[in-house]
């Protein structure tokens, strides 16, 4: 499959590598996993979307998934990017902020429900000024929101009625802001 340079054969090779992660009897060691990830990293941009989706759904949730592979998949079409943006532990705040600034609202919504969003990621989501995204952020109780960002959101409640109830339910809303 590796010698045949068609998109279909590369996709099949990627699927076979992904299946290795799901077979406990193979007991992939650290070096074998690294090689498998390297193969996927090389293949990810030149394979069918269905195969990229399989990588995203199966492999990317692994604790040792490489950041480069996670970044490539996070910047893909939302059908592929969603599980990566929602679950990948290898994405950094900078990676998520880059996605927020360059990708679609659907990508933003995949990020907004992550547990324990940092204040910089929350601020980037607020900068989108999308009512649905910001509303979802306000409902994410584990998202950290910096005081300056909260102050901005409090000001926005004068114009955006849908922010009013979720912002009042936030633990990080000061009594002065309330």
N, C-alpha and C positions, 0 to 999 in steps of 0.2 A: 504493500500500500504506500509506503514512503517513497518508493521509486517512481510510482505512477503519480505524475504531478497534476492530476485533474482535481477539481474542487470536490467531486464525489469521493474519490479515493482518500483525499486528505480528511474529509468529513468522517469517513468510516474509520480511519486511523484514530482520529480524536475520540470517536465513540468507544473504540476498543480500549483506549487509555483510560477513559472515564470509568468504564466497567471494572477496571482493575481496582479502583478505589472502593468499589462496593463488594468486593470478594474477600471476606475475612480470611479464607484459607490461604490467600497469597501472602498475608502478613508482610506487606510492603514496609521495608525499613526506611530509615531517614534518607539514605542515598538513593534508593529506588523511587521514593516519593519525589525527591528533588529532580530526578531524571524525568519522571512522568510529568511534573509541572513544567519543566523546560520544553518538553515536546509540545504540550498544550499551548504554551506561550508562543512557540514558533508557528503553530498551526492556526491560532484563534482568528487571525485577520483574513485568512484565505479559505475559510470553510463555510458550509451552508449555515443559515441562521438556525435551523433545527438543531444542528450539532453544537452550535454556540450556546443554545438554550440548555442543552443537556449538560454542558460544562458548568454553566451558571447554576443550574438546579442541583447538581450532584456534588461537584468538587469544590466549588467556591466557599461553601459553608464549613469546609475543613479548617481547623485552627491554623494549619501551617500553609494555607494557600498563599502564594506569593503576591505581593502588592501589585506588581506589574500586570499580572493576569487579571486581578480584581479591577484595576483601573481600566484596562481595555474593555472588559465586560460591562463595567459601570457606565461607560460612555457609548454603549451600543444602543440599539433600539430598545424601547421600554420593555418589551416582552422578554428580552434577554437580560436587561439591566436590573429589572425589578428585584429578583431574589438577592442579587449582589448588593444593591443599594440598601435593601431592607435588613440584610443579615451579615454581610461580610465583616469579619473582624480585622481584616488586613487593610481596609481603607482608612486613611488618616483624615483628620479634619480638613487639611488642605485639599485632599482628593475630593471630598464631598463638596467643599466650597467651589472648586473648579466645575464640578458637575452642575451645581446650582446656577452658576454664572453662564454656563454654556449650553445647557440642555433644556428639555421641555418641562412643563408644569407636572406632567406625569412622573418625571424623574424626581422632582421636588417632593411630590407626595409620597414617593417610595422612601425618601430619606426622612421625612418629617415624623414618621411613626417609629423610628429606631429608638431603642431604649437609651437613655442617658446621652442625649444630644448635648454637645458642648455649647457654651455661650457664643463663640465665633460662628459656629454652624447655624445656630438659631438666628443670629444677626443677619447672616447671608440669606436665610429664608425670609426674614422680615423685609429685607431689601427688595425682594421680588415684588412686593406690594400686591400680591395676589390674595384676594380675600379667602379663598378656599385653603390655600397653603398656610396662611397666617392663622386662620381659625383652627386648623388641625394642629399647628404648633402650640397654640394656647391650650388645647385640650390634652396635649402630651405632658402629663404631670412630671415625667422624668427629664424633660428638656430644661436645661439651664438657660436662663434669660438674664443677660447683664442689666444692671440698673438703668443705664442709658437707653438700652433697647426697650426696656419696660416703660420708661418714661415716654418714648416715642409712641409706643402702642397705646398707652393711656390717652395721649393726645389724639390718636387716630380714632378712638372710640367716639369722639364727637361726631365723626362723619360715617364711621362704619359700625352700624348697630349690631351686626352679628358678632363683633368682638366683645361686647359688653358683658355678657354672662360668663363666657369662658375665662375672661381676664379676672373677673371677681372671684373665681374659684381657684386662682393660682395662689400657692403658698408664698411665692416670692413677690407678691404685690404688697407694697408697704401700705400702712394705714393712711399716710398722706396721699399716696396715689389713688387709693380707693375713694 
